[in-house]
Amino acid sequence: MHPWTASLSLAALGLSATLGLATGVRAEPAPPAPAPQIPRDAWKDCSFNGRTIGCRDERTSDGFRLLWRDGPRMTYTLVPRPPGATVSIYRDRLGGLWRQELLPQGNQVLSHTSNGNRIVIPLRFPCRPPLQGEVGYCRE
């Protein structure tokens, strides 16, 4: 019998008929938690000014790093917020300032404060069909 469909007796769980349940009644165990995403590769579908480009993001102690699939990489350092500020600002290693917006689903949008460039960093890897002999991104 498959472990997910195996039943447990209430007596085995330490429950008795005093709870209003007859002994010998079987309860199904909870299904296992969903498996985490297993990426086919480590590239997320980021975008720069609306153009989708693979990127990798790594957290650092004071910000994060972005490595773009086409070669460029940049480090962003959190600028200390003044009291009462609600927006996070990051400084890139070239001195540019980027305003961060966190969307409800966890995606991150960075907008350059002086030139309007925009970077979107998704929280999750995209779902893609598997390559031959591999497992794809998403498991259900």
LUMDREN-322805 format. One record per atom (N, C-alpha, C, O): x, y, z; residue number from 1; residue in one letter. Coordinates in steps of 0.1 Angstrom, whole numbers, plus 5000, padded with zeros to 4 digits. Layout:
- east | north | up | seq | type
- X | Y | Z | NUM | A;
...
# end
This chain:
- east | north | up | seq | type
- 5009 | 4988 | 5000 | 1 | M;
- 5000 | 5000 | 5000 | 1 | M;
- 5009 | 5012 | 5000 | 1 | M;
- 5019 | 5013 | 5007 | 1 | M;
- 5005 | 5023 | 4993 | 2 | H;
- 5013 | 5035 | 4992 | 2 | H;
- 5012 | 5042 | 5005 | 2 | H;
- 5001 | 5043 | 5011 | 2 | H;
- 5023 | 5048 | 5010 | 3 | P;
- 5023 | 5055 | 5023 | 3 | P;
- 5013 | 5066 | 5024 | 3 | P;
- 5009 | 5069 | 5035 | 3 | P;
- 5010 | 5073 | 5013 | 4 | W;
- 5000 | 5084 | 5014 | 4 | W;
- 4986 | 5079 | 5016 | 4 | W;
- 4978 | 5086 | 5022 | 4 | W;
- 4983 | 5067 | 5012 | 5 | T;
- 4970 | 5062 | 5014 | 5 | T;
- 4968 | 5053 | 5026 | 5 | T;
- 4957 | 5048 | 5028 | 5 | T;
- 4979 | 5050 | 5033 | 6 | A;
- 4978 | 5042 | 5045 | 6 | A;
- 4970 | 5049 | 5055 | 6 | A;
- 4971 | 5061 | 5057 | 6 | A;
- 4962 | 5041 | 5063 | 7 | S;
- 4954 | 5047 | 5073 | 7 | S;
- 4961 | 5045 | 5087 | 7 | S;
- 4968 | 5035 | 5089 | 7 | S;
- 4958 | 5053 | 5096 | 8 | L;
- 4963 | 5052 | 5110 | 8 | L;
- 4951 | 5050 | 5119 | 8 | L;
- 4941 | 5057 | 5117 | 8 | L;
- 4952 | 5041 | 5128 | 9 | S;
- 4940 | 5039 | 5137 | 9 | S;
- 4941 | 5050 | 5148 | 9 | S;
- 4952 | 5055 | 5151 | 9 | S;
- 4930 | 5054 | 5153 | 10 | L;
- 4929 | 5064 | 5163 | 10 | L;
- 4936 | 5059 | 5176 | 10 | L;
- 4942 | 5067 | 5183 | 10 | L;
- 4936 | 5046 | 5179 | 11 | A;
- 4943 | 5041 | 5190 | 11 | A;
- 4958 | 5043 | 5189 | 11 | A;
- 4965 | 5046 | 5198 | 11 | A;
- 4963 | 5041 | 5176 | 12 | A;
- 4977 | 5043 | 5174 | 12 | A;
- 4981 | 5058 | 5176 | 12 | A;
- 4993 | 5061 | 5179 | 12 | A;
- 4972 | 5067 | 5173 | 13 | L;
- 4974 | 5081 | 5175 | 13 | L;
- 4972 | 5085 | 5190 | 13 | L;
- 4974 | 5097 | 5193 | 13 | L;
- 4967 | 5076 | 5198 | 14 | G;
- 4965 | 5080 | 5212 | 14 | G;
- 4951 | 5086 | 5215 | 14 | G;
- 4949 | 5091 | 5225 | 14 | G;
- 4942 | 5085 | 5205 | 15 | L;
- 4929 | 5090 | 5207 | 15 | L;
- 4920 | 5079 | 5211 | 15 | L;
- 4922 | 5067 | 5208 | 15 | L;
- 4910 | 5082 | 5218 | 16 | S;
- 4901 | 5071 | 5223 | 16 | S;
- 4886 | 5075 | 5221 | 16 | S;
- 4883 | 5086 | 5215 | 16 | S;
- 4877 | 5066 | 5224 | 17 | A;
- 4863 | 5068 | 5222 | 17 | A;
- 4858 | 5079 | 5231 | 17 | A;
- 4847 | 5084 | 5229 | 17 | A;
- 4865 | 5084 | 5241 | 18 | T;
- 4861 | 5094 | 5250 | 18 | T;
- 4859 | 5107 | 5243 | 18 | T;
- 4853 | 5117 | 5247 | 18 | T;
- 4866 | 5108 | 5231 | 19 | L;
- 4864 | 5120 | 5223 | 19 | L;
- 4852 | 5120 | 5214 | 19 | L;
- 4849 | 5129 | 5206 | 19 | L;
- 4843 | 5110 | 5216 | 20 | G;
- 4831 | 5108 | 5208 | 20 | G;
- 4834 | 5101 | 5195 | 20 | G;
- 4825 | 5100 | 5187 | 20 | G;
- 4846 | 5095 | 5194 | 21 | L;
- 4849 | 5087 | 5182 | 21 | L;
- 4850 | 5072 | 5186 | 21 | L;
- 4856 | 5069 | 5196 | 21 | L;
- 4845 | 5064 | 5178 | 22 | A;
- 4845 | 5050 | 5181 | 22 | A;
- 4859 | 5044 | 5178 | 22 | A;
- 4866 | 5048 | 5168 | 22 | A;
- 4864 | 5035 | 5186 | 23 | T;
- 4877 | 5029 | 5183 | 23 | T;
- 4876 | 5021 | 5171 | 23 | T;
- 4865 | 5015 | 5168 | 23 | T;
- 4887 | 5020 | 5164 | 24 | G;
- 4887 | 5013 | 5151 | 24 | G;
- 4884 | 5022 | 5139 | 24 | G;
- 4886 | 5017 | 5128 | 24 | G;
- 4880 | 5034 | 5141 | 25 | V;
- 4878 | 5043 | 5130 | 25 | V;
- 4891 | 5048 | 5125 | 25 | V;
- 4900 | 5051 | 5133 | 25 | V;
- 4893 | 5048 | 5112 | 26 | R;
- 4906 | 5051 | 5107 | 26 | R;
- 4906 | 5065 | 5101 | 26 | R;
- 4897 | 5069 | 5094 | 26 | R;
- 4917 | 5072 | 5103 | 27 | A;
- 4919 | 5086 | 5098 | 27 | A;
- 4930 | 5086 | 5088 | 27 | A;
- 4940 | 5079 | 5089 | 27 | A;
- 4928 | 5094 | 5077 | 28 | E;
- 4939 | 5095 | 5067 | 28 | E;
- 4949 | 5105 | 5072 | 28 | E;
- 4946 | 5115 | 5077 | 28 | E;
- 4962 | 5102 | 5070 | 29 | P;
- 4972 | 5111 | 5073 | 29 | P;
- 4972 | 5123 | 5064 | 29 | P;
- 4967 | 5122 | 5052 | 29 | P;
- 4977 | 5134 | 5068 | 30 | A;
- 4978 | 5146 | 5060 | 30 | A;
- 4987 | 5144 | 5048 | 30 | A;
- 4997 | 5137 | 5050 | 30 | A;
- 4985 | 5149 | 5036 | 31 | P;
- 4994 | 5147 | 5025 | 31 | P;
- 5007 | 5154 | 5028 | 31 | P;
- 5007 | 5164 | 5036 | 31 | P;
- 5018 | 5150 | 5022 | 32 | P;
- 5030 | 5156 | 5024 | 32 | P;
- 5030 | 5170 | 5019 | 32 | P;
- 5023 | 5173 | 5010 | 32 | P;
- 5039 | 5179 | 5024 | 33 | A;
- 5040 | 5193 | 5019 | 33 | A;
- 5045 | 5192 | 5005 | 33 | A;
- 5052 | 5183 | 5001 | 33 | A;
- 5041 | 5202 | 4997 | 34 | P;
- 5046 | 5202 | 4983 | 34 | P;
- 5061 | 5203 | 4982 | 34 | P;
- 5067 | 5210 | 4991 | 34 | P;
- 5067 | 5197 | 4973 | 35 | A;
- 5081 | 5197 | 4971 | 35 | A;
- 5086 | 5211 | 4967 | 35 | A;
- 5078 | 5218 | 4959 | 35 | A;
- 5097 | 5216 | 4971 | 36 | P;
- 5102 | 5229 | 4966 | 36 | P;
- 5105 | 5229 | 4951 | 36 | P;
- 5106 | 5218 | 4945 | 36 | P;
- 5106 | 5240 | 4946 | 37 | Q;
- 5109 | 5241 | 4932 | 37 | Q;
- 5123 | 5236 | 4929 | 37 | Q;
- 5132 | 5238 | 4937 | 37 | Q;
- 5125 | 5228 | 4919 | 38 | I;
- 5138 | 5223 | 4915 | 38 | I;
- 5141 | 5229 | 4902 | 38 | I;
- 5136 | 5224 | 4891 | 38 | I;
- 5149 | 5239 | 4901 | 39 | P;
- 5152 | 5246 | 4888 | 39 | P;
- 5160 | 5237 | 4879 | 39 | P;
- 5169 | 5230 | 4883 | 39 | P;
- 5157 | 5238 | 4866 | 40 | R;
- 5165 | 5231 | 4856 | 40 | R;
- 5178 | 5237 | 4855 | 40 | R;
- 5188 | 5231 | 4853 | 40 | R;
- 5179 | 5250 | 4856 | 41 | D;
- 5191 | 5258 | 4857 | 41 | D;
- 5188 | 5269 | 4868 | 41 | D;
- 5177 | 5270 | 4873 | 41 | D;
- 5198 | 5277 | 4871 | 42 | A;
- 5196 | 5287 | 4881 | 42 | A;
- 5192 | 5300 | 4877 | 42 | A;
- 5193 | 5310 | 4884 | 42 | A;
- 5187 | 5301 | 4864 | 43 | W;
- 5183 | 5314 | 4859 | 43 | W;
- 5169 | 5317 | 4860 | 43 | W;
- 5160 | 5309 | 4857 | 43 | W;
- 5166 | 5329 | 4866 | 44 | K;
- 5152 | 5334 | 4867 | 44 | K;
- 5149 | 5342 | 4854 | 44 | K;
- 5159 | 5347 | 4848 | 44 | K;
- 5137 | 5344 | 4851 | 45 | D;
- 5133 | 5353 | 4840 | 45 | D;
- 5132 | 5367 | 4844 | 45 | D;
- 5120 | 5372 | 4846 | 45 | D;
- 5143 | 5374 | 4846 | 46 | C;
- 5143 | 5388 | 4850 | 46 | C;
- 5140 | 5397 | 4838 | 46 | C;
- 5141 | 5392 | 4826 | 46 | C;
- 5138 | 5410 | 4840 | 47 | S;
- 5137 | 5418 | 4828 | 47 | S;
- 5145 | 5431 | 4831 | 47 | S;
- 5145 | 5436 | 4842 | 47 | S;
- 5150 | 5437 | 4820 | 48 | F;
- 5156 | 5450 | 4821 | 48 | F;
- 5149 | 5459 | 4810 | 48 | F;
- 5150 | 5456 | 4798 | 48 | F;
- 5142 | 5469 | 4815 | 49 | N;
- 5135 | 5478 | 4806 | 49 | N;
- 5126 | 5470 | 4796 | 49 | N;
- 5124 | 5473 | 4785 | 49 | N;
- 5119 | 5460 | 4802 | 50 | G;
- 5109 | 5452 | 4794 | 50 | G;
- 5115 | 5441 | 4786 | 50 | G;
- 5107 | 5433 | 4780 | 50 | G;
- 5128 | 5440 | 4785 | 51 | R;
- 5134 | 5429 | 4778 | 51 | R;
- 5137 | 5417 | 4788 | 51 | R;
- 5145 | 5420 | 4797 | 51 | R;
- 5132 | 5405 | 4785 | 52 | T;
- 5134 | 5394 | 4794 | 52 | T;
- 5149 | 5389 | 4792 | 52 | T;
- 5153 | 5386 | 4781 | 52 | T;
- 5156 | 5388 | 4803 | 53 | I;
- 5170 | 5383 | 4803 | 53 | I;
- 5171 | 5374 | 4815 | 53 | I;
- 5166 | 5378 | 4826 | 53 | I;
- 5177 | 5363 | 4814 | 54 | G;
- 5180 | 5354 | 4826 | 54 | G;
- 5189 | 5361 | 4836 | 54 | G;
- 5198 | 5368 | 4832 | 54 | G;
- 5186 | 5360 | 4849 | 55 | C;
- 5195 | 5365 | 4859 | 55 | C;
- 5195 | 5356 | 4871 | 55 | C;
- 5186 | 5348 | 4873 | 55 | C;
- 5205 | 5358 | 4879 | 56 | R;
- 5207 | 5352 | 4892 | 56 | R;
- 5208 | 5363 | 4902 | 56 | R;
- 5215 | 5372 | 4900 | 56 | R;
- 5201 | 5361 | 4913 | 57 | D;
- 5202 | 5371 | 4924 | 57 | D;
- 5207 | 5364 | 4936 | 57 | D;
- 5203 | 5353 | 4940 | 57 | D;
- 5216 | 5371 | 4943 | 58 | E;
- 5222 | 5365 | 4955 | 58 | E;
- 5221 | 5376 | 4966 | 58 | E;
- 5225 | 5388 | 4964 | 58 | E;
- 5217 | 5373 | 4978 | 59 | R;
- 5216 | 5382 | 4989 | 59 | R;
- 5230 | 5383 | 4995 | 59 | R;
- 5238 | 5374 | 4996 | 59 | R;
- 5233 | 5395 | 4999 | 60 | T;
- 5246 | 5398 | 5006 | 60 | T;
- 5242 | 5404 | 5020 | 60 | T;
- 5230 | 5406 | 5023 | 60 | T;
- 5251 | 5406 | 5029 | 61 | S;
- 5248 | 5411 | 5042 | 61 | S;
- 5242 | 5425 | 5041 | 61 | S;
- 5235 | 5429 | 5051 | 61 | S;
- 5245 | 5433 | 5031 | 62 | D;
- 5240 | 5447 | 5030 | 62 | D;
- 5233 | 5450 | 5017 | 62 | D;
- 5231 | 5462 | 5014 | 62 | D;
- 5228 | 5440 | 5010 | 63 | G;
- 5221 | 5442 | 4998 | 63 | G;
- 5220 | 5429 | 4990 | 63 | G;
- 5216 | 5419 | 4995 | 63 | G;
- 5223 | 5430 | 4977 | 64 | F;
- 5223 | 5418 | 4968 | 64 | F;
- 5231 | 5421 | 4956 | 64 | F;
- 5235 | 5432 | 4953 | 64 | F;
- 5234 | 5410 | 4949 | 65 | R;
- 5241 | 5410 | 4936 | 65 | R;
- 5232 | 5404 | 4925 | 65 | R;
- 5224 | 5395 | 4928 | 65 | R;
- 5233 | 5410 | 4913 | 66 | L;
- 5226 | 5404 | 4901 | 66 | L;
- 5237 | 5400 | 4891 | 66 | L;
- 5246 | 5408 | 4888 | 66 | L;
- 5235 | 5388 | 4886 | 67 | L;
- 5244 | 5383 | 4875 | 67 | L;
- 5234 | 5381 | 4863 | 67 | L;
- 5225 | 5373 | 4865 | 67 | L;
- 5236 | 5388 | 4852 | 68 | W;
- 5228 | 5386 | 4841 | 68 | W;
- 5234 | 5376 | 4831 | 68 | W;
- 5246 | 5375 | 4830 | 68 | W;
- 5225 | 5368 | 4825 | 69 | R;
- 5229 | 5357 | 4817 | 69 | R;
- 5238 | 5362 | 4805 | 69 | R;
- 5246 | 5354 | 4800 | 69 | R;
- 5236 | 5374 | 4801 | 70 | D;
- 5244 | 5379 | 4789 | 70 | D;
- 5257 | 5386 | 4794 | 70 | D;
- 5264 | 5392 | 4786 | 70 | D;
- 5260 | 5384 | 4807 | 71 | G;
- 5274 | 5388 | 4811 | 71 | G;
- 5275 | 5398 | 4822 | 71 | G;
- 5282 | 5396 | 4832 | 71 | G;
- 5268 | 5410 | 4821 | 72 | P;
- 5269 | 5420 | 4832 | 72 | P;
- 5266 | 5415 | 4846 | 72 | P;
- 5257 | 5406 | 4847 | 72 | P;
- 5272 | 5421 | 4856 | 73 | R;
- 5269 | 5418 | 4870 | 73 | R;
- 5270 | 5431 | 4877 | 73 | R;
- 5278 | 5440 | 4874 | 73 | R;
- 5262 | 5432 | 4888 | 74 | M;
- 5261 | 5444 | 4895 | 74 | M;
- 5258 | 5441 | 4910 | 74 | M;
- 5250 | 5432 | 4913 | 74 | M;
- 5264 | 5449 | 4919 | 75 | T;
- 5262 | 5448 | 4933 | 75 | T;
- 5254 | 5460 | 4938 | 75 | T;
- 5257 | 5471 | 4934 | 75 | T;
- 5243 | 5457 | 4946 | 76 | Y;
- 5235 | 5468 | 4951 | 76 | Y;
- 5235 | 5468 | 4966 | 76 | Y;
- 5233 | 5458 | 4972 | 76 | Y;
- 5238 | 5480 | 4972 | 77 | T;
- 5239 | 5481 | 4986 | 77 | T;
- 5228 | 5490 | 4991 | 77 | T;
- 5225 | 5500 | 4986 | 77 | T;
- 5221 | 5485 | 5002 | 78 | L;
- 5210 | 5492 | 5008 | 78 | L;
- 5215 | 5505 | 5014 | 78 | L;
- 5225 | 5506 | 5021 | 78 | L;
- 5208 | 5516 | 5010 | 79 | V;
- 5211 | 5530 | 5016 | 79 | V;
- 5203 | 5531 | 5029 | 79 | V;
- 5191 | 5529 | 5028 | 79 | V;
- 5209 | 5535 | 5040 | 80 | P;
- 5202 | 5536 | 5052 | 80 | P;
- 5190 | 5546 | 5050 | 80 | P;
- 5191 | 5557 | 5044 | 80 | P;
- 5178 | 5542 | 5055 | 81 | R;
- 5166 | 5550 | 5054 | 81 | R;
- 5165 | 5561 | 5065 | 81 | R;
- 5169 | 5558 | 5077 | 81 | R;
- 5161 | 5573 | 5061 | 82 | P;
- 5158 | 5582 | 5072 | 82 | P;
- 5146 | 5578 | 5080 | 82 | P;
- 5138 | 5571 | 5074 | 82 | P;
- 5144 | 5583 | 5092 | 83 | P;
- 5133 | 5579 | 5100 | 83 | P;
- 5120 | 5583 | 5092 | 83 | P;
- 5119 | 5594 | 5087 | 83 | P;
- 5110 | 5574 | 5092 | 84 | G;
- 5097 | 5576 | 5086 | 84 | G;
- 5097 | 5573 | 5071 | 84 | G;
- 5086 | 5573 | 5065 | 84 | G;
- 5108 | 5570 | 5065 | 85 | A;
- 5108 | 5566 | 5051 | 85 | A;
- 5102 | 5552 | 5049 | 85 | A;
- 5104 | 5544 | 5057 | 85 | A;
- 5095 | 5551 | 5038 | 86 | T;
- 5088 | 5538 | 5036 | 86 | T;
- 5094 | 5531 | 5023 | 86 | T;
- 5090 | 5520 | 5021 | 86 | T;
- 5102 | 5537 | 5016 | 87 | V;
- 5108 | 5532 | 5004 | 87 | V;
- 5123 | 5528 | 5006 | 87 | V;
- 5130 | 5536 | 5012 | 87 | V;
- 5127 | 5516 | 5001 | 88 | S;
- 5141 | 5512 | 5002 | 88 | S;
- 5148 | 5517 | 4990 | 88 | S;
- 5143 | 5516 | 4979 | 88 | S;
- 5160 | 5522 | 4992 | 89 | I;
- 5168 | 5527 | 4981 | 89 | I;
- 5181 | 5519 | 4981 | 89 | I;
- 5187 | 5517 | 4992 | 89 | I;
- 5186 | 5515 | 4970 | 90 | Y;
- 5198 | 5508 | 4968 | 90 | Y;
- 5208 | 5516 | 4959 | 90 | Y;
- 5203 | 5522 | 4950 | 90 | Y;
- 5221 | 5515 | 4962 | 91 | R;
- 5231 | 5522 | 4954 | 91 | R;
- 5239 | 5511 | 4947 | 91 | R;
- 5244 | 5501 | 4953 | 91 | R;
- 5240 | 5512 | 4934 | 92 | D;
- 5248 | 5503 | 4926 | 92 | D;
- 5263 | 5507 | 4928 | 92 | D;
- 5266 | 5518 | 4932 | 92 | D;
- 5272 | 5498 | 4923 | 93 | R;
- 5286 | 5501 | 4925 | 93 | R;
- 5291 | 5512 | 4917 | 93 | R;
- 5302 | 5517 | 4919 | 93 | R;
- 5283 | 5517 | 4907 | 94 | L;
- 5286 | 5529 | 4899 | 94 | L;
- 5281 | 5542 | 4905 | 94 | L;
- 5284 | 5552 | 4899 | 94 | L;
- 5274 | 5541 | 4916 | 95 | G;
- 5268 | 5552 | 4922 | 95 | G;
- 5254 | 5555 | 4919 | 95 | G;
- 5248 | 5564 | 4925 | 95 | G;
- 5247 | 5548 | 4910 | 96 | G;
- 5233 | 5550 | 4907 | 96 | G;
- 5224 | 5546 | 4919 | 96 | G;
- 5227 | 5536 | 4926 | 96 | G;
- 5213 | 5553 | 4920 | 97 | L;
- 5203 | 5550 | 4930 | 97 | L;
- 5191 | 5543 | 4924 | 97 | L;
- 5186 | 5547 | 4914 | 97 | L;
- 5187 | 5532 | 4931 | 98 | W;
- 5175 | 5524 | 4926 | 98 | W;
- 5165 | 5523 | 4937 | 98 | W;
- 5168 | 5520 | 4948 | 98 | W;
- 5152 | 5527 | 4934 | 99 | R;
- 5141 | 5526 | 4943 | 99 | R;
- 5135 | 5512 | 4942 | 99 | R;
- 5132 | 5507 | 4931 | 99 | R;
- 5133 | 5505 | 4953 | 100 | Q;
- 5128 | 5492 | 4953 | 100 | Q;
- 5113 | 5492 | 4956 | 100 | Q;
- 5108 | 5499 | 4965 | 100 | Q;
- 5106 | 5483 | 4949 | 101 | E;
- 5092 | 5481 | 4951 | 101 | E;
- 5090 | 5466 | 4952 | 101 | E;
- 5094 | 5459 | 4943 | 101 | E;
- 5084 | 5461 | 4963 | 102 | L;
- 5081 | 5447 | 4965 | 102 | L;
- 5066 | 5445 | 4962 | 102 | L;
- 5058 | 5451 | 4968 | 102 | L;
- 5064 | 5437 | 4952 | 103 | L;
- 5050 | 5434 | 4948 | 103 | L;
- 5044 | 5423 | 4957 | 103 | L;
- 5051 | 5416 | 4963 | 103 | L;
- 5031 | 5423 | 4958 | 104 | P;
- 5024 | 5413 | 4967 | 104 | P;
- 5029 | 5399 | 4966 | 104 | P;
- 5030 | 5391 | 4976 | 104 | P;
- 5032 | 5394 | 4954 | 105 | Q;
- 5036 | 5380 | 4952 | 105 | Q;
- 5050 | 5378 | 4954 | 105 | Q;
- 5055 | 5367 | 4952 | 105 | Q;
- 5058 | 5388 | 4958 | 106 | G;
- 5072 | 5387 | 4962 | 106 | G;
- 5082 | 5391 | 4951 | 106 | G;
- 5094 | 5391 | 4954 | 106 | G;
- 5077 | 5395 | 4939 | 107 | N;
- 5086 | 5400 | 4929 | 107 | N;
- 5091 | 5413 | 4933 | 107 | N;
- 5085 | 5421 | 4941 | 107 | N;
- 5103 | 5417 | 4928 | 108 | Q;
- 5110 | 5429 | 4932 | 108 | Q;
- 5111 | 5438 | 4919 | 108 | Q;
- 5115 | 5432 | 4909 | 108 | Q;
- 5108 | 5450 | 4920 | 109 | V;
- 5110 | 5460 | 4909 | 109 | V;
- 5120 | 5471 | 4914 | 109 | V;
- 5118 | 5477 | 4924 | 109 | V;
- 5130 | 5473 | 4906 | 110 | L;
- 5140 | 5484 | 4909 | 110 | L;
- 5138 | 5494 | 4898 | 110 | L;
- 5139 | 5491 | 4886 | 110 | L;
- 5137 | 5507 | 4902 | 111 | S;
- 5136 | 5518 | 4892 | 111 | S;
- 5148 | 5527 | 4895 | 111 | S;
- 5149 | 5532 | 4906 | 111 | S;
- 5156 | 5530 | 4885 | 112 | H;
- 5167 | 5540 | 4886 | 112 | H;
- 5161 | 5553 | 4888 | 112 | H;
- 5152 | 5558 | 4881 | 112 | H;
- 5166 | 5560 | 4898 | 113 | T;
- 5160 | 5573 | 4902 | 113 | T;
- 5162 | 5584 | 4892 | 113 | T;
- 5155 | 5594 | 4891 | 113 | T;
- 5173 | 5583 | 4884 | 114 | S;
- 5176 | 5595 | 4875 | 114 | S;
- 5174 | 5591 | 4860 | 114 | S;
- 5171 | 5601 | 4853 | 114 | S;
- 5176 | 5579 | 4856 | 115 | N;
- 5174 | 5576 | 4842 | 115 | N;
- 5162 | 5568 | 4838 | 115 | N;
- 5159 | 5566 | 4826 | 115 | N;
- 5154 | 5563 | 4848 | 116 | G;
- 5142 | 5556 | 4845 | 116 | G;
- 5144 | 5541 | 4842 | 116 | G;
- 5134 | 5535 | 4839 | 116 | G;
- 5156 | 5536 | 4842 | 117 | N;
- 5158 | 5522 | 4839 | 117 | N;
- 5150 | 5514 | 4849 | 117 | N;
- 5148 | 5518 | 4861 | 117 | N;
- 5145 | 5502 | 4845 | 118 | R;
- 5137 | 5494 | 4854 | 118 | R;
- 5141 | 5479 | 4853 | 118 | R;
- 5143 | 5474 | 4842 | 118 | R;
- 5143 | 5473 | 4864 | 119 | I;
- 5146 | 5459 | 4865 | 119 | I;
- 5136 | 5452 | 4873 | 119 | I;
- 5131 | 5457 | 4884 | 119 | I;
- 5131 | 5440 | 4868 | 120 | V;
- 5121 | 5432 | 4875 | 120 | V;
- 5128 | 5419 | 4878 | 120 | V;
- 5133 | 5412 | 4870 | 120 | V;
- 5128 | 5415 | 4891 | 121 | I;
- 5134 | 5403 | 4896 | 121 | I;
- 5123 | 5394 | 4902 | 121 | I;
- 5118 | 5398 | 4913 | 121 | I;
- 5119 | 5383 | 4895 | 122 | P;
- 5109 | 5375 | 4901 | 122 | P;
- 5113 | 5367 | 4913 | 122 | P;
- 5125 | 5364 | 4915 | 122 | P;
- 5104 | 5364 | 4922 | 123 | L;
- 5107 | 5356 | 4934 | 123 | L;
- 5110 | 5342 | 4930 | 123 | L;
- 5119 | 5336 | 4936 | 123 | L;
- 5102 | 5337 | 4921 | 124 | R;
- 5103 | 5322 | 4918 | 124 | R;
- 5109 | 5320 | 4904 | 124 | R;
- 5109 | 5329 | 4896 | 124 | R;
- 5113 | 5307 | 4902 | 125 | F;
- 5118 | 5303 | 4889 | 125 | F;
- 5105 | 5301 | 4880 | 125 | F;
- 5095 | 5297 | 4886 | 125 | F;
- 5106 | 5303 | 4867 | 126 | P;
- 5095 | 5300 | 4859 | 126 | P;
- 5092 | 5285 | 4857 | 126 | P;
- 5101 | 5277 | 4859 | 126 | P;
- 5080 | 5281 | 4854 | 127 | C;
- 5077 | 5267 | 4851 | 127 | C;
- 5080 | 5265 | 4837 | 127 | C;
- 5076 | 5272 | 4828 | 127 | C;
- 5089 | 5255 | 4834 | 128 | R;
- 5093 | 5252 | 4821 | 128 | R;
- 5092 | 5237 | 4819 | 128 | R;
- 5094 | 5229 | 4829 | 128 | R;
- 5089 | 5232 | 4807 | 129 | P;
- 5089 | 5218 | 4805 | 129 | P;
- 5103 | 5212 | 4806 | 129 | P;
- 5113 | 5219 | 4803 | 129 | P;
- 5104 | 5200 | 4810 | 130 | P;
- 5118 | 5194 | 4812 | 130 | P;
- 5125 | 5192 | 4799 | 130 | P;
- 5118 | 5190 | 4788 | 130 | P;
- 5138 | 5193 | 4799 | 131 | L;
- 5146 | 5189 | 4787 | 131 | L;
- 5146 | 5174 | 4787 | 131 | L;
- 5142 | 5168 | 4797 | 131 | L;
- 5150 | 5168 | 4776 | 132 | Q;
- 5151 | 5154 | 4775 | 132 | Q;
- 5159 | 5148 | 4786 | 132 | Q;
- 5171 | 5152 | 4788 | 132 | Q;
- 5153 | 5139 | 4794 | 133 | G;
- 5160 | 5132 | 4805 | 133 | G;
- 5162 | 5140 | 4817 | 133 | G;
- 5169 | 5136 | 4827 | 133 | G;
- 5155 | 5152 | 4818 | 134 | E;
- 5156 | 5160 | 4830 | 134 | E;
- 5142 | 5163 | 4836 | 134 | E;
- 5132 | 5160 | 4830 | 134 | E;
- 5142 | 5168 | 4848 | 135 | V;
- 5130 | 5172 | 4855 | 135 | V;
- 5128 | 5187 | 4853 | 135 | V;
- 5138 | 5194 | 4854 | 135 | V;
- 5116 | 5191 | 4850 | 136 | G;
- 5113 | 5205 | 4848 | 136 | G;
- 5113 | 5213 | 4861 | 136 | G;
- 5117 | 5208 | 4871 | 136 | G;
- 5109 | 5225 | 4860 | 137 | Y;
- 5109 | 5234 | 4872 | 137 | Y;
- 5099 | 5231 | 4882 | 137 | Y;
- 5103 | 5230 | 4894 | 137 | Y;
- 5087 | 5228 | 4878 | 138 | C;
- 5076 | 5227 | 4888 | 138 | C;
- 5072 | 5213 | 4890 | 138 | C;
- 5072 | 5205 | 4881 | 138 | C;
- 5069 | 5210 | 4902 | 139 | R;
- 5063 | 5197 | 4906 | 139 | R;
- 5049 | 5199 | 4912 | 139 | R;
- 5047 | 5209 | 4919 | 139 | R;
- 5040 | 5191 | 4909 | 140 | E;
- 5027 | 5191 | 4914 | 140 | E;
- 5024 | 5178 | 4921 | 140 | E;
- 5013 | 5177 | 4926 | 140 | E;
# end
